[in-house]
Amino acid sequence: MKINYIFFTILSILSFQTLVDAQLKTISYMDKNQKLIGYSGLPKSGHTKKPGILILPAWMGIDEHSKHSAAQLNESDYYTFIADIYGEGNYPSNPNQAGERAGYYKNHVDEYDKRIQLALDQLVKSGADPNQIAVIGYCFGGTGALNAARANLPVKGVVSFHGGLGRDTTVPVTPIHAKVLVCHGANDFFVSAEQITAFQNEMRKSGADWQMIYYADAVHAFTDPNAGNDPSKGVAYNEKAAKRSWQLMLQFLNELFSKY
C-alpha cells in the first residue's frame, strides 16, 4: 500500500511538472548585448488585459519553485513572467557562485532595478494590463521585489517571501506608492533583529501601506519544497507556512486588483 502511495505521489508530481512546462513559454530578451531568458505564462481564462505578476526567483536563478508559482498564478487567472536577472552564460552552478552574483546586484541596485524593469516590459508585452501589475520574489528575489517598491517602478504592489530586507543606505528614504507585503520566517536567523527594525522604520518613514507577517517555526526559504527539512541548517521547507503565506498573497492580490 505504501509503495502504491509513493508511486502515485511521484506520478502526480511529474504530471504537474509536465503541466508547468506546457503552460510556460520561453522568452528571450536583451539588456544591451546580454541575452536574458525568462518564462511567460497566460491566465487560465485566456482573456487579455488581466493583471500580471512578475516573479523574481531566489539566488540560484529561475528554478522549479518559481515555475510552479507561475503555473499556480496562471490557474488563478493572472499573467505571469519569471525574470532572468543574471543572463545567459552567468547562471550560478553552486551556492558560492549564487552568493557572489546575487551580492553583485544587491550592491548595484540600479542594475537590479533595470533587469526588473526589462522583465516588467515583457510581462506587459505578453498581454498583462500595465496598470495592474504586482511583483513577488523569493529570497534574493524578495529583496528585488522590495527594491521595485523603493524605486517606485510601475507596480501596484510587491510581495517578499523570506527576502532580504536591506537597502542602499546611501539613498534617502522616499515615499513608497506600491503596497508591500513581507512574509517572514519567525526563526530566520539570516535576517537580524537590527535589519528588521531598520526595515520597519523605513516603511513608516516612507508612508508605505505595508504588512509584515511572521510564520512560527519557519526559517529561510520556507516556501521551497526543495529546501530540505532540517530547520537547524537555517534553510528548510515549512508546509504550513508555505500554504499560509500563499493564501495571504492571493488575498493581497485580490485586494490590490479589487477595482479591476
TALINTA-V558801 format. One record per residue. RES is the residue in one small letter. BURIAL is 1 if it has 16 or more other ideal C-beta (glycine too) atoms within 10 Angstrom, else 0. D_CENTER is the distance of its C-alpha to the mean C-alpha in whole Angstrom. Layout:
# TALINTA-V558801
RES_BURIAL_D_CENTER ; RES_BURIAL_D_CENTER
This chain:
# TALINTA-V558801
m_0_38 ; k_0_35 ; i_0_35 ; n_0_35 ; y_0_32 ; i_0_30 ; f_0_31 ; f_0_30 ; t_0_26 ; i_0_26 ; l_0_27 ; s_0_25 ; i_0_22 ; l_0_23 ; s_0_24 ; f_0_20 ; q_0_19 ; t_0_22 ; l_0_21 ; v_1_17 ; d_0_19 ; a_0_21 ; q_1_18 ; l_1_16 ; k_0_18 ; t_0_18 ; i_1_18 ; s_0_20 ; y_1_20 ; m_0_21 ; d_1_21 ; k_0_24 ; n_0_25 ; q_0_22 ; k_0_21 ; l_1_17 ; i_1_16 ; g_1_14 ; y_1_13 ; s_1_14 ; g_1_15 ; l_1_17 ; p_1_18 ; k_0_20 ; s_0_23 ; g_0_23 ; h_0_24 ; t_0_23 ; k_0_22 ; k_1_19 ; p_1_16 ; g_1_13 ; i_1_9 ; l_1_7 ; i_1_4 ; l_1_4 ; p_1_5 ; a_1_7 ; w_1_11 ; m_1_13 ; g_1_11 ; i_1_10 ; d_1_11 ; e_0_13 ; h_1_10 ; s_1_7 ; k_1_11 ; h_1_12 ; s_1_9 ; a_1_10 ; a_1_13 ; q_1_13 ; l_1_12 ; n_1_15 ; e_0_17 ; s_0_16 ; d_0_18 ; y_1_15 ; y_1_14 ; t_1_11 ; f_1_11 ; i_1_9 ; a_1_9 ; d_1_12 ; i_1_12 ; y_1_15 ; g_1_17 ; e_0_20 ; g_0_22 ; n_0_20 ; y_1_17 ; p_1_18 ; s_0_20 ; n_0_20 ; p_0_18 ; n_0_21 ; q_0_20 ; a_1_16 ; g_0_17 ; e_0_19 ; r_1_17 ; a_1_14 ; g_0_17 ; y_0_18 ; y_1_15 ; k_1_15 ; n_0_19 ; h_0_19 ; v_1_17 ; d_0_18 ; e_0_17 ; y_1_14 ; d_1_14 ; k_0_16 ; r_1_14 ; i_1_11 ; q_1_14 ; l_1_16 ; a_1_13 ; l_1_13 ; d_0_17 ; q_1_16 ; l_1_14 ; v_1_17 ; k_0_20 ; s_1_19 ; g_1_20 ; a_1_17 ; d_0_19 ; p_0_19 ; n_0_19 ; q_1_17 ; i_1_13 ; a_1_10 ; v_1_7 ; i_1_4 ; g_1_2 ; y_1_4 ; c_1_8 ; f_1_8 ; g_1_5 ; g_1_5 ; t_1_9 ; g_1_8 ; a_1_7 ; l_1_10 ; n_1_12 ; a_1_11 ; a_1_13 ; r_1_16 ; a_1_17 ; n_0_17 ; l_1_15 ; p_0_16 ; v_1_14 ; k_1_15 ; g_1_12 ; v_1_9 ; v_1_7 ; s_1_6 ; f_1_7 ; h_1_10 ; g_1_9 ; g_1_12 ; l_1_14 ; g_0_16 ; r_1_17 ; d_0_20 ; t_0_23 ; t_0_25 ; v_0_24 ; p_0_25 ; v_1_23 ; t_0_23 ; p_0_22 ; i_1_19 ; h_1_19 ; a_1_15 ; k_1_15 ; v_1_13 ; l_1_12 ; v_1_11 ; c_1_11 ; h_1_13 ; g_1_15 ; a_0_19 ; n_1_20 ; d_1_17 ; f_0_20 ; f_0_18 ; v_1_17 ; s_0_21 ; a_0_23 ; e_0_23 ; q_0_20 ; i_1_19 ; t_0_22 ; a_0_22 ; f_1_18 ; q_0_20 ; n_0_23 ; e_1_21 ; m_1_19 ; r_0_23 ; k_0_24 ; s_1_22 ; g_0_23 ; a_1_19 ; d_0_19 ; w_1_17 ; q_0_16 ; m_0_16 ; i_0_16 ; y_0_17 ; y_1_17 ; a_0_21 ; d_0_21 ; a_1_17 ; v_1_17 ; h_1_14 ; a_1_11 ; f_1_13 ; t_1_11 ; d_1_11 ; p_0_15 ; n_0_16 ; a_1_16 ; g_0_19 ; n_0_21 ; d_0_23 ; p_1_21 ; s_0_24 ; k_0_22 ; g_0_19 ; v_1_17 ; a_1_17 ; y_1_16 ; n_1_17 ; e_0_17 ; k_0_19 ; a_1_16 ; a_1_13 ; k_0_15 ; r_1_16 ; s_1_12 ; w_1_11 ; q_0_15 ; l_1_14 ; m_1_11 ; l_0_13 ; q_0_16 ; f_1_14 ; l_1_14 ; n_0_17 ; e_0_18 ; l_1_17 ; f_1_18 ; s_0_21 ; k_0_24 ; y_0_22
